[in-house]
Amino acid sequence: MAAAKFDFRQFFLQRGEVVILGVGGALTALLLLLAAFKGLTSPSGTKTASDLAAKVKSAQGKLNGAPPEDWNEKVKKLDPKLNAKDRPVIEPESFRQAAAYFTPKGHEEAKRRGVTVFAPTEFRVKVLHTQLRAYQLRGSPTPSQIVLLEGGGGGGGGPGQPPGPGGKGA
């Protein structure tokens, strides 16, 4: 006797929601149990706070009780060329720029002043005549999309416009 084949696709179509909810519920229960176990087995907050306070007190005692460093010993260990007294002195005047990169600001007033708004003095308007038979503006998926309608039929541009692709001008 041959064993019947199990159809996973049909099973998940019929019982898929229940299976997924069961798996999700099991994972949620597992995570809750792990969180509760971690919370119950962790050391108390007062013990951790007292350990940190002891470490801070020890570090402050080391800082406050340490003798000051002897800087003279550190200076003696430096390269003798750095301490040479016969090094040439370089004057910064030879490296000055001819012009300032930034204009220095004068004394700024503390008064609040109104904003100067400049009105436009010239206007230019152009009308663009296109050779589209028709267009349609759609709201979705993008509101600024223009869809061209293609197809036969007569018609063309209006007065003063070139004729359309399949007809004569008006």
C-alpha positions, 0 to 999 in steps of 0.5 A: 500500500502506497502512502498518500502524498501530503499536499503542503500547498492545500494544507497551508491554504486551508490552515495557514493562518492557524499554523502561523498564529501558533508559531508566532504565539510559541515564539512569543511565549518562549521570549517571555519565558527567557525574559522572566528567567533573565530577570529572576536570575540577575543580581539585585540592583543595590548590589550592582550600585554598591559595586560601582560606588566602590569602584568610583571611590577607589578611582577617586582615591587614586587620583587624589592621593597620587603625587604630581608628575615631574614635568622636568623629567619629561622635558629632559627626555625630549629631543634636544633639537626641539629645545635648541636656543639657536633656532631661527625665528620666523616672523609671521609677517612674511606669510600674511595674505594681501587681502582678507578672506572675510570682511570684518563685521562692524558693531552689531546693533541689538535692535530688531529691524524689519526685513527688507522685502524686494518686489519683482520689477519685471515679469515675463510670461511664455505660453508653450504650445505643444503638439499633443492630441490630448493629455490627462492628469492622473491623481495616482500613483504620482500626481504630476504624471501626464499620460499621452493618449495615442490613437487614430482620429482627426483633429489637430491644434487650435487656431494658429497651431500646427495640425496634429498627427492625424488631421488638419488644423481648425 
